[in-house]
Amino acid sequence: MKPLAELTPVTSRPVSFLQTMRAVAWSFFGVRRGADYEKDVAQLNPVHVIIAGLLGAVLFVLALVLLIQWVIGSGVASA
């Protein structure tokens, strides 16, 4: 375990927001390797993870709503 003086402050970690979005996208699918997870925990900025998670959830819900509207509008769902 690292001494307290050597720990990187969580808000100044060097990972970009795009890398955070990629890690969050993989976690949505649930197919993340253990080594990659440990690396993410050590490097990702928690603020970026929260923002990326909320953005991913909004995009997922929007995609579902658009898919449902398309299916209903196409007439495939009518009996």
Backbone as a ProteinNet text record, in pm:
[ID]
protein_1_A
[PRIMARY]
MKPLAELTPVTSRPVSFLQTMRAVAWSFFGVRRGADYEKDVAQLNPVHVIIAGLLGAVLFVLALVLLIQWVIGSGVASA
[TERTIARY]
84	0	88.7	52.6	132.1	110.7	214.9	196.1	104.6	41.4	-54.3	7	132.5	197	213.8	215.6	236.7	107.8	-5.9	-132.2	-166.9	-211.8	-251.1	-388	-403	-537.3	-633.4	-752.6	-843.7	-891.2	-892.6	-941.1	-833	-709.3	-602.8	-537.7	-614.6	-563	-551	-453.8	-418.4	-504.4	-611.5	-689.8	-786.9	-799	-887.4	-1034	-1122.6	-1266	-1307.7	-1244.5	-1275.8	-1241.1	-1127.9	-1091.5	-1191.4	-1238.5	-1339.1	-1469.1	-1509.5	-1631.9	-1619.8	-1502	-1480.8	-1492.2	-1434.4	-1442.3	-1586.1	-1660	-1800.2	-1883.7	-1855.8	-1929.2	-1905.7	-1780.7	-1752.2	-1824.7	-1833.4	-1901.2	-2051.7	-2109.4	-2251	-2276	-2181.3	-2194.1	-2157.4	-2080.5	-2042.3	-1933.2	-1849.1	-1742.6	-1606.2	-1570.2	-1442.8	-1351.7	-1226.9	-1130.2	-1090.5	-1050.8	-1011.1	-892.6	-794.1	-675	-710.9	-799.8	-842.9	-923.8	-1004.7	-1081.8	-989.8	-887.7	-793.1	-720.3	-684.9	-619.1	-712.6	-839.8	-937.4	-956.1	-963.8	-982.9	-866.4	-747.2	-628.9	-614.6	-668.4	-639.8	-757.9	-880.6	-994	-1029.4	-1072.7	-1119.6	-1265.1	-1299.6	-1436.6	-1541.3	-1505.5	-1599.4	-1630.1	-1528.2	-1549.4	-1635.1	-1615.6	-1693	-1841.1	-1871.3	-2011	-2074.2	-2004	-2057	-2075	-1977.3	-1985.1	-2097.8	-2117.1	-2225.4	-2362.4	-2379.7	-2507	-2530.9	-2427.1	-2438.5	-2470.7	-2404.9	-2433.1	-2575.2	-2624.4	-2760.9	-2863.2	-2839	-2930.6	-2931.2	-2813.8	-2806.7	-2875.5	-2860.7	-2924.7	-3077.2	-3130.4	-3275.5	-3326.3	-3254	-3293	-3295.1	-3196.8	-3193.3	-3312.8	-3348.9	-3465.2	-3593.9	-3610.1	-3730.2	-3739.8	-3628.3	-3629.3	-3660	-3605.4	-3633.7	-3782.1	-3839.5	-3981.4	-4068.2	-4033.7	-4110.6	-4101	-3982.6	-3965.2	-4047.5	-4047.9	-4123.3	-4271.9	-4321	-4461.9	-4501.7	-4416.5	-4445.8	-4440.5	-4364.1	-4351.5	-4470.9	-4551.3	-4668	-4639.1	-4517.4	-4482.8	-4549	-4569.5	-4625	-4777	-4842.3	-4989.5	-5033.8	-5142.5	-5191.2	-5301.5
-117.6	0	124.2	223.5	345.4	436.2	505.8	606	717.7	786.1	891.1	999.9	1031.7	1138.2	1101.1	970.8	927.6	911.3	913.8	894.2	1015.8	991	1098.3	1150.3	1281.1	1333	1286.4	1244	1180.3	1273.9	1403.4	1494.2	1536.7	1496.2	1534	1411.2	1307.5	1186.6	1209.6	1145.4	1180.4	1120.6	1051.2	984	1083.7	1078.1	1170.1	1129.2	1222.4	1195.4	1088.4	1084.4	981.9	842.8	828.3	699.4	661.2	760.4	734.3	687.3	752.4	711	567.4	531.1	395	294.2	325.6	235.8	222.2	332.1	327.2	247.8	264.1	187.9	38	-2	-143.1	-191.8	-107.1	-150.1	-164.1	-86.8	-103.7	-243.1	-294.3	-428.2	-536.1	-501.1	-597.2	-692.9	-651.7	-739.7	-673.6	-647	-581.5	-681.9	-692.2	-782.4	-728.8	-818.2	-779.2	-685	-710.2	-624.2	-484.6	-477.4	-347	-272	-345.3	-283.2	-222	-296.7	-245.2	-121	-124.2	-9.3	111.7	88.2	196.6	257.9	172.4	221.9	310.6	274.7	351.7	481.5	485	598.8	691.3	640.3	723.1	828.8	941.6	1050.8	1023	1014.9	982	1080.5	1206.6	1305.8	1273.6	1237.4	1199.2	1073.6	979.5	855	884.3	971.4	1006	1074.8	1171.2	1242.2	1146.2	1061	964.5	864.6	821.5	728.7	790.5	914	983.3	1005.9	1046.7	1068.1	936.9	829.1	698.8	652.1	675	634.7	714.6	844.3	928.3	882.9	855.7	809.7	674.3	586	454.5	467.1	549.2	569.8	635.8	734.2	800.8	701.9	614.8	514.1	418.8	379.8	292.7	363	487.6	563.3	577	609.3	620.7	488.1	378.3	245.8	211.5	239.2	210.4	294.5	421.9	509	459.6	413.5	362.7	236.7	145	20.6	49.8	137	171.6	243	333.5	408.4	323.4	217.1	133.2	40.3	23.8	-63.3	-208.3	-241.7	-379.2	-422.1	-328.6	-361.7	-374.1	-334	-343.2	-485.6	-523.3	-661.9	-671.7
0	0	0	-79.7	-91.3	29.9	69.9	174.6	124.9	215.5	182.2	94.6	113.4	37.2	-109.8	-142.6	-279.4	-358.6	-294.4	-363.3	-448.8	-570.4	-660.6	-618.5	-607.9	-580	-689.3	-650.7	-745	-855.5	-832.1	-934.8	-1032.1	-1011.2	-1103.7	-1167.4	-1185.4	-1249.7	-1400.2	-1466.8	-1604.5	-1716.2	-1687	-1790.3	-1854.2	-1986.6	-2057.7	-2040.9	-2074.2	-2063.3	-2163.8	-2281.1	-2380.8	-2328	-2261	-2201.1	-2091.9	-2018.2	-1914.8	-1978.5	-2088.9	-2158.4	-2209.4	-2258.6	-2307.1	-2191.9	-2077.8	-1961.9	-1913.2	-1912.9	-1870	-1970.5	-2099.5	-2201.4	-2183.7	-2159	-2134.8	-2009.9	-1909	-1786.1	-1807.9	-1901.2	-1934.2	-1991.2	-2069.3	-2125.1	-2023.7	-1924.1	-1820.3	-1862.2	-1955.8	-2003.7	-1984.9	-1862.3	-1831.5	-1764.1	-1811.3	-1748.2	-1610.8	-1523	-1388	-1386.1	-1471	-1476.4	-1524.9	-1624.5	-1674.4	-1568.7	-1493	-1385.4	-1281.3	-1240.7	-1141.4	-1193.9	-1322.1	-1382.9	-1384.3	-1416.6	-1418	-1279.9	-1179	-1041.3	-1000.5	-1043.7	-1006.3	-1085.4	-1208.5	-1295.1	-1322.9	-1321	-1361.7	-1257.8	-1308.5	-1224.2	-1187.3	-1060.2	-1019.8	-1071.9	-1083.8	-1137	-1283	-1359.2	-1498.8	-1508.3	-1417.7	-1419.8	-1396	-1302.6	-1273.4	-1393.8	-1452.1	-1568.5	-1686	-1710.2	-1821	-1798.2	-1675.7	-1644.5	-1667.5	-1624.7	-1647.7	-1796.4	-1867.7	-2011.5	-2083.4	-2044.6	-2103.9	-2077.3	-1956.5	-1922.3	-2003.3	-2018.5	-2097	-2243	-2298.6	-2437.4	-2455.8	-2357.8	-2364.3	-2363.3	-2273.8	-2265.3	-2393.3	-2443.8	-2568.1	-2684.7	-2692.8	-2799.1	-2787.8	-2665.9	-2647.5	-2688.8	-2651.6	-2688.4	-2840	-2905.4	-3051.4	-3118.8	-3066	-3120.7	-3106.9	-2992.9	-2969.9	-3063	-3078.6	-3168.2	-3312.3	-3352.4	-3488.2	-3510.6	-3412.6	-3426	-3431.1	-3346.7	-3345.1	-3473.9	-3519.9	-3641.5	-3767.4	-3768.3	-3887.6	-3907.4	-3805.3	-3816.5	-3784	-3751.3	-3718.5	-3588.4	-3498	-3367.1	-3368.7	-3475	-3477.8	-3506.6	-3445.6	-3461.1	-3560.6
[MASK]
+++++++++++++++++++++++++++++++++++++++++++++++++++++++++++++++++++++++++++++++

